[in-house]
Amino acid sequence: MEKVTGIGGVFIRAKNPQALALWYQQHLGVPLSPDAPYGSFIAKAGDETVWSTFAADTTYFGAQSQQSMVNYRVADLDAMLKQLKAADVWVDDQIEDGDYGKFGWAMDPEGNRFELWQPKS
């Protein structure tokens, strides 16, 4: 049986793709190709990417109209959240610390809620 080996891409609908891509580059360090609203991450051994479905009535994504949410791995969740707050980015005050690591949430300028994950070391 053929099966997927990870996430091949993350795609976000945007009113201004270039501006939103630059926002993600500036605030989260997402690598972009020059003059293009796309880029790629090169995986390292031991990286884990989770894929999951959620119930249609989940509140985990925030607004009911948001059809997807991206989870980004970070090395230092507290530092990332502090950096985002300093840039006037909306950041959820809730932080979860559980079996898989620490989780926090923020929102891009077009209202897309995203999750930040610091895996347990």
Backbone atoms as SQL, in Angstrom:
CREATE TABLE atoms (id INTEGER PRIMARY KEY, chain TEXT, resi INTEGER, resn TEXT, atom TEXT, x REAL, y REAL, z REAL);
INSERT INTO atoms VALUES
  (1, 'A', 1, 'MET', 'N', 0.839, -1.188, 0.000),
  (2, 'A', 1, 'MET', 'CA', 0.000, 0.000, 0.000),
  (3, 'A', 1, 'MET', 'C', 0.879, 1.245, 0.000),
  (4, 'A', 2, 'GLU', 'N', 0.589, 2.164, -0.886),
  (5, 'A', 2, 'GLU', 'CA', 1.272, 3.455, -0.900),
  (6, 'A', 2, 'GLU', 'C', 0.719, 4.311, 0.233),
  (7, 'A', 3, 'LYS', 'N', 1.565, 5.109, 0.842),
  (8, 'A', 3, 'LYS', 'CA', 1.102, 6.009, 1.897),
  (9, 'A', 3, 'LYS', 'C', 1.921, 7.276, 1.887),
  (10, 'A', 4, 'VAL', 'N', 1.364, 8.323, 2.440),
  (11, 'A', 4, 'VAL', 'CA', 2.080, 9.590, 2.503),
  (12, 'A', 4, 'VAL', 'C', 3.198, 9.480, 3.522),
  (13, 'A', 5, 'THR', 'N', 4.218, 10.319, 3.364),
  (14, 'A', 5, 'THR', 'CA', 5.362, 10.278, 4.273),
  (15, 'A', 5, 'THR', 'C', 5.481, 11.546, 5.107),
  (16, 'A', 6, 'GLY', 'N', 4.548, 12.465, 4.976),
  (17, 'A', 6, 'GLY', 'CA', 4.582, 13.703, 5.751),
  (18, 'A', 6, 'GLY', 'C', 3.728, 14.757, 5.077),
  (19, 'A', 7, 'ILE', 'N', 3.817, 15.942, 5.506),
  (20, 'A', 7, 'ILE', 'CA', 3.070, 17.041, 4.916),
  (21, 'A', 7, 'ILE', 'C', 3.891, 17.597, 3.756),
  (22, 'A', 8, 'GLY', 'N', 3.307, 17.629, 2.579),
  (23, 'A', 8, 'GLY', 'CA', 4.001, 18.132, 1.406),
  (24, 'A', 8, 'GLY', 'C', 3.859, 19.629, 1.231),
  (25, 'A', 9, 'GLY', 'N', 2.921, 20.250, 1.889),
  (26, 'A', 9, 'GLY', 'CA', 2.750, 21.693, 1.775),
  (27, 'A', 9, 'GLY', 'C', 1.658, 22.193, 2.683),
  (28, 'A', 10, 'VAL', 'N', 1.700, 23.454, 2.949),
  (29, 'A', 10, 'VAL', 'CA', 0.672, 24.139, 3.712),
  (30, 'A', 10, 'VAL', 'C', 0.195, 25.278, 2.839),
  (31, 'A', 11, 'PHE', 'N', -1.104, 25.344, 2.611),
  (32, 'A', 11, 'PHE', 'CA', -1.653, 26.349, 1.707),
  (33, 'A', 11, 'PHE', 'C', -2.723, 27.145, 2.428),
  (34, 'A', 12, 'ILE', 'N', -2.618, 28.455, 2.347),
  (35, 'A', 12, 'ILE', 'CA', -3.542, 29.345, 3.046),
  (36, 'A', 12, 'ILE', 'C', -4.158, 30.297, 2.033),
  (37, 'A', 13, 'ARG', 'N', -5.472, 30.336, 2.013),
  (38, 'A', 13, 'ARG', 'CA', -6.183, 31.291, 1.161),
  (39, 'A', 13, 'ARG', 'C', -5.917, 32.699, 1.714),
  (40, 'A', 14, 'ALA', 'N', -5.591, 33.652, 0.842),
  (41, 'A', 14, 'ALA', 'CA', -5.253, 35.004, 1.307),
  (42, 'A', 14, 'ALA', 'C', -5.777, 36.060, 0.351),
  (43, 'A', 15, 'LYS', 'N', -6.185, 37.194, 0.889),
  (44, 'A', 15, 'LYS', 'CA', -6.612, 38.332, 0.069),
  (45, 'A', 15, 'LYS', 'C', -5.419, 38.932, -0.657),
  (46, 'A', 16, 'ASN', 'N', -4.255, 38.965, 0.003),
  (47, 'A', 16, 'ASN', 'CA', -3.036, 39.501, -0.586),
  (48, 'A', 16, 'ASN', 'C', -1.924, 38.492, -0.330),
  (49, 'A', 17, 'PRO', 'N', -1.753, 37.488, -1.224),
  (50, 'A', 17, 'PRO', 'CA', -0.796, 36.420, -0.979),
  (51, 'A', 17, 'PRO', 'C', 0.634, 36.887, -0.689),
  (52, 'A', 18, 'GLN', 'N', 1.123, 37.856, -1.435),
  (53, 'A', 18, 'GLN', 'CA', 2.498, 38.326, -1.240),
  (54, 'A', 18, 'GLN', 'C', 2.669, 38.964, 0.136),
  (55, 'A', 19, 'ALA', 'N', 1.731, 39.822, 0.523),
  (56, 'A', 19, 'ALA', 'CA', 1.823, 40.497, 1.825),
  (57, 'A', 19, 'ALA', 'C', 1.724, 39.502, 2.971),
  (58, 'A', 20, 'LEU', 'N', 0.828, 38.534, 2.853),
  (59, 'A', 20, 'LEU', 'CA', 0.681, 37.559, 3.916),
  (60, 'A', 20, 'LEU', 'C', 1.922, 36.672, 4.018),
  (61, 'A', 21, 'ALA', 'N', 2.494, 36.275, 2.877),
  (62, 'A', 21, 'ALA', 'CA', 3.724, 35.479, 2.880),
  (63, 'A', 21, 'ALA', 'C', 4.849, 36.250, 3.561),
  (64, 'A', 22, 'LEU', 'N', 4.965, 37.530, 3.249),
  (65, 'A', 22, 'LEU', 'CA', 6.001, 38.351, 3.875),
  (66, 'A', 22, 'LEU', 'C', 5.767, 38.492, 5.381),
  (67, 'A', 23, 'TRP', 'N', 4.508, 38.576, 5.801),
  (68, 'A', 23, 'TRP', 'CA', 4.189, 38.634, 7.226),
  (69, 'A', 23, 'TRP', 'C', 4.693, 37.374, 7.926),
  (70, 'A', 24, 'TYR', 'N', 4.409, 36.206, 7.339),
  (71, 'A', 24, 'TYR', 'CA', 4.869, 34.952, 7.936),
  (72, 'A', 24, 'TYR', 'C', 6.398, 34.880, 7.946),
  (73, 'A', 25, 'GLN', 'N', 7.039, 35.409, 6.922),
  (74, 'A', 25, 'GLN', 'CA', 8.501, 35.426, 6.890),
  (75, 'A', 25, 'GLN', 'C', 9.040, 36.320, 8.007),
  (76, 'A', 26, 'GLN', 'N', 8.473, 37.502, 8.145),
  (77, 'A', 26, 'GLN', 'CA', 8.959, 38.472, 9.135),
  (78, 'A', 26, 'GLN', 'C', 8.736, 37.993, 10.567),
  (79, 'A', 27, 'HIS', 'N', 7.560, 37.443, 10.851),
  (80, 'A', 27, 'HIS', 'CA', 7.218, 37.142, 12.231),
  (81, 'A', 27, 'HIS', 'C', 7.493, 35.706, 12.671),
  (82, 'A', 28, 'LEU', 'N', 7.533, 34.761, 11.725),
  (83, 'A', 28, 'LEU', 'CA', 7.767, 33.370, 12.098),
  (84, 'A', 28, 'LEU', 'C', 9.008, 32.784, 11.447),
  (85, 'A', 29, 'GLY', 'N', 9.653, 33.557, 10.577),
  (86, 'A', 29, 'GLY', 'CA', 10.864, 33.067, 9.935),
  (87, 'A', 29, 'GLY', 'C', 10.618, 32.039, 8.852),
  (88, 'A', 30, 'VAL', 'N', 9.403, 31.996, 8.290),
  (89, 'A', 30, 'VAL', 'CA', 9.102, 31.053, 7.206),
  (90, 'A', 30, 'VAL', 'C', 9.961, 31.426, 6.003),
  (91, 'A', 31, 'PRO', 'N', 10.736, 30.476, 5.474),
  (92, 'A', 31, 'PRO', 'CA', 11.604, 30.788, 4.343),
  (93, 'A', 31, 'PRO', 'C', 10.785, 30.978, 3.066),
  (94, 'A', 32, 'LEU', 'N', 11.103, 32.013, 2.309),
  (95, 'A', 32, 'LEU', 'CA', 10.399, 32.291, 1.049),
  (96, 'A', 32, 'LEU', 'C', 11.388, 32.330, -0.099),
  (97, 'A', 33, 'SER', 'N', 10.906, 31.948, -1.271),
  (98, 'A', 33, 'SER', 'CA', 11.699, 32.134, -2.486),
  (99, 'A', 33, 'SER', 'C', 11.696, 33.625, -2.807),
  (100, 'A', 34, 'PRO', 'N', 12.762, 34.146, -3.427),
  (101, 'A', 34, 'PRO', 'CA', 12.794, 35.577, -3.749),
  (102, 'A', 34, 'PRO', 'C', 11.597, 35.988, -4.608),
  (103, 'A', 35, 'ASP', 'N', 10.925, 37.054, -4.205),
  (104, 'A', 35, 'ASP', 'CA', 9.793, 37.641, -4.944),
  (105, 'A', 35, 'ASP', 'C', 8.657, 36.663, -5.210),
  (106, 'A', 36, 'ALA', 'N', 8.458, 35.682, -4.340),
  (107, 'A', 36, 'ALA', 'CA', 7.368, 34.728, -4.532),
  (108, 'A', 36, 'ALA', 'C', 6.699, 34.438, -3.193),
  (109, 'A', 37, 'PRO', 'N', 5.380, 34.225, -3.203),
  (110, 'A', 37, 'PRO', 'CA', 4.684, 33.938, -1.937),
  (111, 'A', 37, 'PRO', 'C', 4.728, 32.459, -1.564),
  (112, 'A', 38, 'TYR', 'N', 5.869, 31.817, -1.756),
  (113, 'A', 38, 'TYR', 'CA', 5.997, 30.411, -1.370),
  (114, 'A', 38, 'TYR', 'C', 7.444, 30.105, -1.008),
  (115, 'A', 39, 'GLY', 'N', 7.638, 28.999, -0.336),
  (116, 'A', 39, 'GLY', 'CA', 8.964, 28.547, 0.054),
  (117, 'A', 39, 'GLY', 'C', 8.866, 27.123, 0.524),
  (118, 'A', 40, 'SER', 'N', 9.944, 26.613, 1.088),
  (119, 'A', 40, 'SER', 'CA', 9.897, 25.241, 1.574),
  (120, 'A', 40, 'SER', 'C', 10.802, 25.064, 2.780),
  (121, 'A', 41, 'PHE', 'N', 10.457, 24.061, 3.590),
  (122, 'A', 41, 'PHE', 'CA', 11.256, 23.655, 4.733),
  (123, 'A', 41, 'PHE', 'C', 11.964, 22.363, 4.351),
  (124, 'A', 42, 'ILE', 'N', 13.183, 22.206, 4.749),
  (125, 'A', 42, 'ILE', 'CA', 13.910, 20.963, 4.528),
  (126, 'A', 42, 'ILE', 'C', 13.891, 20.200, 5.855),
  (127, 'A', 43, 'ALA', 'N', 13.281, 19.028, 5.841),
  (128, 'A', 43, 'ALA', 'CA', 13.138, 18.237, 7.069),
  (129, 'A', 43, 'ALA', 'C', 14.480, 17.688, 7.530),
  (130, 'A', 44, 'LYS', 'N', 14.604, 17.506, 8.829),
  (131, 'A', 44, 'LYS', 'CA', 15.793, 16.919, 9.441),
  (132, 'A', 44, 'LYS', 'C', 15.392, 15.598, 10.083),
  (133, 'A', 45, 'ALA', 'N', 16.318, 14.710, 10.254),
  (134, 'A', 45, 'ALA', 'CA', 16.036, 13.427, 10.895),
  (135, 'A', 45, 'ALA', 'C', 15.418, 13.668, 12.266),
  (136, 'A', 46, 'GLY', 'N', 14.365, 12.943, 12.554),
  (137, 'A', 46, 'GLY', 'CA', 13.714, 13.069, 13.847),
  (138, 'A', 46, 'GLY', 'C', 12.564, 14.047, 13.876),
  (139, 'A', 47, 'ASP', 'N', 12.384, 14.842, 12.823),
  (140, 'A', 47, 'ASP', 'CA', 11.253, 15.764, 12.771),
  (141, 'A', 47, 'ASP', 'C', 9.959, 14.963, 12.705),
  (142, 'A', 48, 'GLU', 'N', 8.920, 15.490, 13.309),
  (143, 'A', 48, 'GLU', 'CA', 7.612, 14.853, 13.246),
  (144, 'A', 48, 'GLU', 'C', 6.604, 15.867, 12.759),
  (145, 'A', 49, 'THR', 'N', 5.804, 15.488, 11.790),
  (146, 'A', 49, 'THR', 'CA', 4.705, 16.321, 11.315),
  (147, 'A', 49, 'THR', 'C', 3.424, 15.534, 11.530),
  (148, 'A', 50, 'VAL', 'N', 2.496, 16.111, 12.253),
  (149, 'A', 50, 'VAL', 'CA', 1.244, 15.444, 12.571),
  (150, 'A', 50, 'VAL', 'C', 0.176, 15.885, 11.585),
  (151, 'A', 51, 'TRP', 'N', -0.647, 14.933, 11.149),
  (152, 'A', 51, 'TRP', 'CA', -1.801, 15.216, 10.299),
  (153, 'A', 51, 'TRP', 'C', -3.003, 14.650, 11.020),
  (154, 'A', 52, 'SER', 'N', -4.071, 15.433, 11.130),
  (155, 'A', 52, 'SER', 'CA', -5.231, 14.985, 11.881),
  (156, 'A', 52, 'SER', 'C', -6.494, 15.644, 11.376),
  (157, 'A', 53, 'THR', 'N', -7.610, 14.952, 11.546),
  (158, 'A', 53, 'THR', 'CA', -8.911, 15.557, 11.281),
  (159, 'A', 53, 'THR', 'C', -9.550, 15.907, 12.618),
  (160, 'A', 54, 'PHE', 'N', -10.445, 16.884, 12.584),
  (161, 'A', 54, 'PHE', 'CA', -11.174, 17.319, 13.768),
  (162, 'A', 54, 'PHE', 'C', -12.658, 17.326, 13.443),
  (163, 'A', 55, 'ALA', 'N', -13.486, 17.202, 14.446),
  (164, 'A', 55, 'ALA', 'CA', -14.939, 17.263, 14.259),
  (165, 'A', 55, 'ALA', 'C', -15.329, 18.613, 13.671),
  (166, 'A', 56, 'ALA', 'N', -16.401, 18.618, 12.884),
  (167, 'A', 56, 'ALA', 'CA', -16.846, 19.849, 12.223),
  (168, 'A', 56, 'ALA', 'C', -17.178, 20.954, 13.208),
  (169, 'A', 57, 'ASP', 'N', -17.583, 20.593, 14.420),
  (170, 'A', 57, 'ASP', 'CA', -17.969, 21.615, 15.400),
  (171, 'A', 57, 'ASP', 'C', -16.850, 21.962, 16.379),
  (172, 'A', 58, 'THR', 'N', -15.593, 21.600, 16.057),
  (173, 'A', 58, 'THR', 'CA', -14.485, 21.900, 16.960),
  (174, 'A', 58, 'THR', 'C', -14.336, 23.409, 17.165),
  (175, 'A', 59, 'THR', 'N', -13.936, 23.789, 18.348),
  (176, 'A', 59, 'THR', 'CA', -13.615, 25.190, 18.627),
  (177, 'A', 59, 'THR', 'C', -12.095, 25.376, 18.681),
  (178, 'A', 60, 'TYR', 'N', -11.358, 24.302, 18.440),
  (179, 'A', 60, 'TYR', 'CA', -9.899, 24.331, 18.534),
  (180, 'A', 60, 'TYR', 'C', -9.270, 25.297, 17.548),
  (181, 'A', 61, 'PHE', 'N', -9.875, 25.445, 16.367),
  (182, 'A', 61, 'PHE', 'CA', -9.324, 26.345, 15.346),
  (183, 'A', 61, 'PHE', 'C', -9.705, 27.799, 15.578),
  (184, 'A', 62, 'GLY', 'N', -10.579, 28.075, 16.521),
  (185, 'A', 62, 'GLY', 'CA', -11.061, 29.440, 16.700),
  (186, 'A', 62, 'GLY', 'C', -12.360, 29.615, 15.938),
  (187, 'A', 63, 'ALA', 'N', -12.403, 30.546, 15.007),
  (188, 'A', 63, 'ALA', 'CA', -13.615, 30.854, 14.245),
  (189, 'A', 63, 'ALA', 'C', -14.129, 29.633, 13.491),
  (190, 'A', 64, 'GLN', 'N', -15.435, 29.432, 13.526),
  (191, 'A', 64, 'GLN', 'CA', -16.067, 28.308, 12.841),
  (192, 'A', 64, 'GLN', 'C', -15.811, 28.353, 11.338),
  (193, 'A', 65, 'SER', 'N', -15.556, 29.524, 10.787),
  (194, 'A', 65, 'SER', 'CA', -15.323, 29.662, 9.345),
  (195, 'A', 65, 'SER', 'C', -13.923, 29.209, 8.922),
  (196, 'A', 66, 'GLN', 'N', -13.011, 29.044, 9.858),
  (197, 'A', 66, 'GLN', 'CA', -11.646, 28.627, 9.531),
  (198, 'A', 66, 'GLN', 'C', -11.628, 27.123, 9.293),
  (199, 'A', 67, 'GLN', 'N', -11.300, 26.718, 8.076),
  (200, 'A', 67, 'GLN', 'CA', -11.369, 25.315, 7.693),
  (201, 'A', 67, 'GLN', 'C', -10.109, 24.519, 8.016),
  (202, 'A', 68, 'SER', 'N', -9.021, 25.186, 8.317),
  (203, 'A', 68, 'SER', 'CA', -7.787, 24.473, 8.622),
  (204, 'A', 68, 'SER', 'C', -6.947, 25.300, 9.588),
  (205, 'A', 69, 'MET', 'N', -5.966, 24.652, 10.175),
  (206, 'A', 69, 'MET', 'CA', -5.035, 25.346, 11.054),
  (207, 'A', 69, 'MET', 'C', -3.673, 24.687, 10.881),
  (208, 'A', 70, 'VAL', 'N', -2.658, 25.483, 10.854),
  (209, 'A', 70, 'VAL', 'CA', -1.300, 24.984, 10.693),
  (210, 'A', 70, 'VAL', 'C', -0.620, 24.972, 12.059),
  (211, 'A', 71, 'ASN', 'N', 0.132, 23.917, 12.315),
  (212, 'A', 71, 'ASN', 'CA', 0.925, 23.789, 13.528),
  (213, 'A', 71, 'ASN', 'C', 2.387, 23.955, 13.116),
  (214, 'A', 72, 'TYR', 'N', 3.064, 24.908, 13.728),
  (215, 'A', 72, 'TYR', 'CA', 4.482, 25.157, 13.436),
  (216, 'A', 72, 'TYR', 'C', 5.319, 24.742, 14.635),
  (217, 'A', 73, 'ARG', 'N', 6.354, 23.939, 14.405),
  (218, 'A', 73, 'ARG', 'CA', 7.297, 23.585, 15.472),
  (219, 'A', 73, 'ARG', 'C', 8.180, 24.793, 15.769),
  (220, 'A', 74, 'VAL', 'N', 8.486, 25.009, 17.038),
  (221, 'A', 74, 'VAL', 'CA', 9.404, 26.068, 17.454),
  (222, 'A', 74, 'VAL', 'C', 10.355, 25.516, 18.505),
  (223, 'A', 75, 'ALA', 'N', 11.523, 26.112, 18.622),
  (224, 'A', 75, 'ALA', 'CA', 12.504, 25.675, 19.615),
  (225, 'A', 75, 'ALA', 'C', 12.195, 26.249, 20.990),
  (226, 'A', 76, 'ASP', 'N', 11.648, 27.467, 21.039),
  (227, 'A', 76, 'ASP', 'CA', 11.385, 28.144, 22.302),
  (228, 'A', 76, 'ASP', 'C', 10.043, 28.859, 22.198),
  (229, 'A', 77, 'LEU', 'N', 8.992, 28.197, 22.666),
  (230, 'A', 77, 'LEU', 'CA', 7.640, 28.745, 22.550),
  (231, 'A', 77, 'LEU', 'C', 7.515, 30.092, 23.242),
  (232, 'A', 78, 'ASP', 'N', 8.027, 30.208, 24.457),
  (233, 'A', 78, 'ASP', 'CA', 7.901, 31.463, 25.201),
  (234, 'A', 78, 'ASP', 'C', 8.545, 32.623, 24.446),
  (235, 'A', 79, 'ALA', 'N', 9.721, 32.391, 23.886),
  (236, 'A', 79, 'ALA', 'CA', 10.407, 33.448, 23.138),
  (237, 'A', 79, 'ALA', 'C', 9.620, 33.829, 21.886),
  (238, 'A', 80, 'MET', 'N', 9.053, 32.835, 21.196),
  (239, 'A', 80, 'MET', 'CA', 8.271, 33.129, 19.990),
  (240, 'A', 80, 'MET', 'C', 7.028, 33.938, 20.328),
  (241, 'A', 81, 'LEU', 'N', 6.316, 33.548, 21.380),
  (242, 'A', 81, 'LEU', 'CA', 5.110, 34.282, 21.763),
  (243, 'A', 81, 'LEU', 'C', 5.448, 35.709, 22.187),
  (244, 'A', 82, 'LYS', 'N', 6.534, 35.864, 22.897),
  (245, 'A', 82, 'LYS', 'CA', 6.982, 37.205, 23.308),
  (246, 'A', 82, 'LYS', 'C', 7.302, 38.056, 22.076),
  (247, 'A', 83, 'GLN', 'N', 8.000, 37.470, 21.111),
  (248, 'A', 83, 'GLN', 'CA', 8.353, 38.169, 19.870),
  (249, 'A', 83, 'GLN', 'C', 7.099, 38.610, 19.114),
  (250, 'A', 84, 'LEU', 'N', 6.105, 37.723, 19.037),
  (251, 'A', 84, 'LEU', 'CA', 4.868, 38.053, 18.334),
  (252, 'A', 84, 'LEU', 'C', 4.109, 39.173, 19.052),
  (253, 'A', 85, 'LYS', 'N', 4.008, 39.077, 20.375),
  (254, 'A', 85, 'LYS', 'CA', 3.325, 40.125, 21.147),
  (255, 'A', 85, 'LYS', 'C', 4.010, 41.470, 20.957),
  (256, 'A', 86, 'ALA', 'N', 5.341, 41.470, 20.940),
  (257, 'A', 86, 'ALA', 'CA', 6.097, 42.721, 20.752),
  (258, 'A', 86, 'ALA', 'C', 5.818, 43.337, 19.391),
  (259, 'A', 87, 'ALA', 'N', 5.422, 42.505, 18.425),
  (260, 'A', 87, 'ALA', 'CA', 5.111, 43.002, 17.082),
  (261, 'A', 87, 'ALA', 'C', 3.619, 43.289, 16.923),
  (262, 'A', 88, 'ASP', 'N', 2.889, 43.350, 18.036),
  (263, 'A', 88, 'ASP', 'CA', 1.449, 43.626, 18.045),
  (264, 'A', 88, 'ASP', 'C', 0.621, 42.564, 17.344),
  (265, 'A', 89, 'VAL', 'N', 1.096, 41.334, 17.377),
  (266, 'A', 89, 'VAL', 'CA', 0.348, 40.209, 16.823),
  (267, 'A', 89, 'VAL', 'C', -0.564, 39.678, 17.916),
  (268, 'A', 90, 'TRP', 'N', -1.812, 39.308, 17.549),
  (269, 'A', 90, 'TRP', 'CA', -2.720, 38.722, 18.529),
  (270, 'A', 90, 'TRP', 'C', -2.183, 37.360, 18.932),
  (271, 'A', 91, 'VAL', 'N', -2.017, 37.168, 20.247),
  (272, 'A', 91, 'VAL', 'CA', -1.534, 35.915, 20.810),
  (273, 'A', 91, 'VAL', 'C', -2.511, 35.487, 21.898),
  (274, 'A', 92, 'ASP', 'N', -2.924, 34.224, 21.851),
  (275, 'A', 92, 'ASP', 'CA', -3.805, 33.670, 22.874),
  (276, 'A', 92, 'ASP', 'C', -3.024, 33.599, 24.184),
  (277, 'A', 93, 'ASP', 'N', -3.636, 34.000, 25.283),
  (278, 'A', 93, 'ASP', 'CA', -2.967, 33.963, 26.586),
  (279, 'A', 93, 'ASP', 'C', -2.783, 32.535, 27.100),
  (280, 'A', 94, 'GLN', 'N', -3.574, 31.603, 26.579),
  (281, 'A', 94, 'GLN', 'CA', -3.505, 30.214, 27.025),
  (282, 'A', 94, 'GLN', 'C', -2.277, 29.514, 26.453),
  (283, 'A', 95, 'ILE', 'N', -1.574, 28.796, 27.302),
  (284, 'A', 95, 'ILE', 'CA', -0.461, 27.925, 26.892),
  (285, 'A', 95, 'ILE', 'C', -0.738, 26.563, 27.510),
  (286, 'A', 96, 'GLU', 'N', -0.616, 25.515, 26.706),
  (287, 'A', 96, 'GLU', 'CA', -0.799, 24.160, 27.219),
  (288, 'A', 96, 'GLU', 'C', 0.552, 23.466, 27.298),
  (289, 'A', 97, 'ASP', 'N', 0.796, 22.803, 28.395),
  (290, 'A', 97, 'ASP', 'CA', 2.023, 22.033, 28.594),
  (291, 'A', 97, 'ASP', 'C', 1.600, 20.605, 28.896),
  (292, 'A', 98, 'GLY', 'N', 1.859, 19.697, 27.960),
  (293, 'A', 98, 'GLY', 'CA', 1.382, 18.331, 28.124),
  (294, 'A', 98, 'GLY', 'C', 2.426, 17.297, 27.747),
  (295, 'A', 99, 'ASP', 'N', 1.946, 16.093, 27.512),
  (296, 'A', 99, 'ASP', 'CA', 2.827, 14.962, 27.204),
  (297, 'A', 99, 'ASP', 'C', 3.678, 15.185, 25.962),
  (298, 'A', 100, 'TYR', 'N', 3.157, 15.925, 24.986),
  (299, 'A', 100, 'TYR', 'CA', 3.869, 16.111, 23.718),
  (300, 'A', 100, 'TYR', 'C', 4.697, 17.389, 23.667),
  (301, 'A', 101, 'GLY', 'N', 4.564, 18.242, 24.681),
  (302, 'A', 101, 'GLY', 'CA', 5.293, 19.504, 24.701),
  (303, 'A', 101, 'GLY', 'C', 4.385, 20.664, 25.035),
  (304, 'A', 102, 'LYS', 'N', 4.840, 21.861, 24.687),
  (305, 'A', 102, 'LYS', 'CA', 4.093, 23.088, 24.980),
  (306, 'A', 102, 'LYS', 'C', 3.435, 23.604, 23.708),
  (307, 'A', 103, 'PHE', 'N', 2.212, 24.125, 23.847),
  (308, 'A', 103, 'PHE', 'CA', 1.447, 24.640, 22.723),
  (309, 'A', 103, 'PHE', 'C', 0.961, 26.050, 23.020),
  (310, 'A', 104, 'GLY', 'N', 1.006, 26.899, 22.008),
  (311, 'A', 104, 'GLY', 'CA', 0.462, 28.246, 22.084),
  (312, 'A', 104, 'GLY', 'C', -0.194, 28.584, 20.754),
  (313, 'A', 105, 'TRP', 'N', -0.965, 29.674, 20.730),
  (314, 'A', 105, 'TRP', 'CA', -1.700, 30.035, 19.519),
  (315, 'A', 105, 'TRP', 'C', -1.606, 31.526, 19.268),
  (316, 'A', 106, 'ALA', 'N', -1.657, 31.879, 17.994),
  (317, 'A', 106, 'ALA', 'CA', -1.652, 33.279, 17.573),
  (318, 'A', 106, 'ALA', 'C', -2.478, 33.385, 16.296),
  (319, 'A', 107, 'MET', 'N', -2.588, 34.605, 15.768),
  (320, 'A', 107, 'MET', 'CA', -3.405, 34.825, 14.584),
  (321, 'A', 107, 'MET', 'C', -2.685, 35.759, 13.623),
  (322, 'A', 108, 'ASP', 'N', -2.724, 35.406, 12.333),
  (323, 'A', 108, 'ASP', 'CA', -2.123, 36.268, 11.323),
  (324, 'A', 108, 'ASP', 'C', -3.050, 37.442, 11.018),
  (325, 'A', 109, 'PRO', 'N', -2.610, 38.425, 10.218),
  (326, 'A', 109, 'PRO', 'CA', -3.428, 39.623, 9.999),
  (327, 'A', 109, 'PRO', 'C', -4.725, 39.377, 9.238),
  (328, 'A', 110, 'GLU', 'N', -4.899, 38.194, 8.637),
  (329, 'A', 110, 'GLU', 'CA', -6.154, 37.901, 7.935),
  (330, 'A', 110, 'GLU', 'C', -7.077, 37.026, 8.778),
  (331, 'A', 111, 'GLY', 'N', -6.747, 36.859, 10.064),
  (332, 'A', 111, 'GLY', 'CA', -7.621, 36.139, 10.978),
  (333, 'A', 111, 'GLY', 'C', -7.428, 34.638, 11.012),
  (334, 'A', 112, 'ASN', 'N', -6.348, 34.120, 10.439),
  (335, 'A', 112, 'ASN', 'CA', -6.063, 32.686, 10.483),
  (336, 'A', 112, 'ASN', 'C', -5.350, 32.343, 11.784),
  (337, 'A', 113, 'ARG', 'N', -6.004, 31.554, 12.614),
  (338, 'A', 113, 'ARG', 'CA', -5.406, 31.102, 13.871),
  (339, 'A', 113, 'ARG', 'C', -4.396, 30.006, 13.537),
  (340, 'A', 114, 'PHE', 'N', -3.206, 30.053, 14.154),
  (341, 'A', 114, 'PHE', 'CA', -2.213, 29.003, 13.970),
  (342, 'A', 114, 'PHE', 'C', -1.688, 28.575, 15.328),
  (343, 'A', 115, 'GLU', 'N', -1.124, 27.371, 15.339),
  (344, 'A', 115, 'GLU', 'CA', -0.628, 26.789, 16.572),
  (345, 'A', 115, 'GLU', 'C', 0.893, 26.731, 16.533),
  (346, 'A', 116, 'LEU', 'N', 1.512, 26.990, 17.668),
  (347, 'A', 116, 'LEU', 'CA', 2.960, 26.877, 17.807),
  (348, 'A', 116, 'LEU', 'C', 3.243, 25.759, 18.801),
  (349, 'A', 117, 'TRP', 'N', 4.175, 24.892, 18.452),
  (350, 'A', 117, 'TRP', 'CA', 4.450, 23.709, 19.261),
  (351, 'A', 117, 'TRP', 'C', 5.936, 23.595, 19.555),
  (352, 'A', 118, 'GLN', 'N', 6.253, 23.518, 20.841),
  (353, 'A', 118, 'GLN', 'CA', 7.608, 23.239, 21.278),
  (354, 'A', 118, 'GLN', 'C', 7.615, 21.800, 21.794),
  (355, 'A', 119, 'PRO', 'N', 8.137, 20.854, 20.979),
  (356, 'A', 119, 'PRO', 'CA', 8.141, 19.456, 21.408),
  (357, 'A', 119, 'PRO', 'C', 8.965, 19.261, 22.671),
  (358, 'A', 120, 'LYS', 'N', 8.612, 18.227, 23.421),
  (359, 'A', 120, 'LYS', 'CA', 9.433, 17.850, 24.577),
  (360, 'A', 120, 'LYS', 'C', 10.793, 17.425, 24.076),
  (361, 'A', 121, 'SER', 'N', 11.828, 17.786, 24.815),
  (362, 'A', 121, 'SER', 'CA', 13.172, 17.404, 24.371),
  (363, 'A', 121, 'SER', 'C', 13.565, 16.051, 24.881);
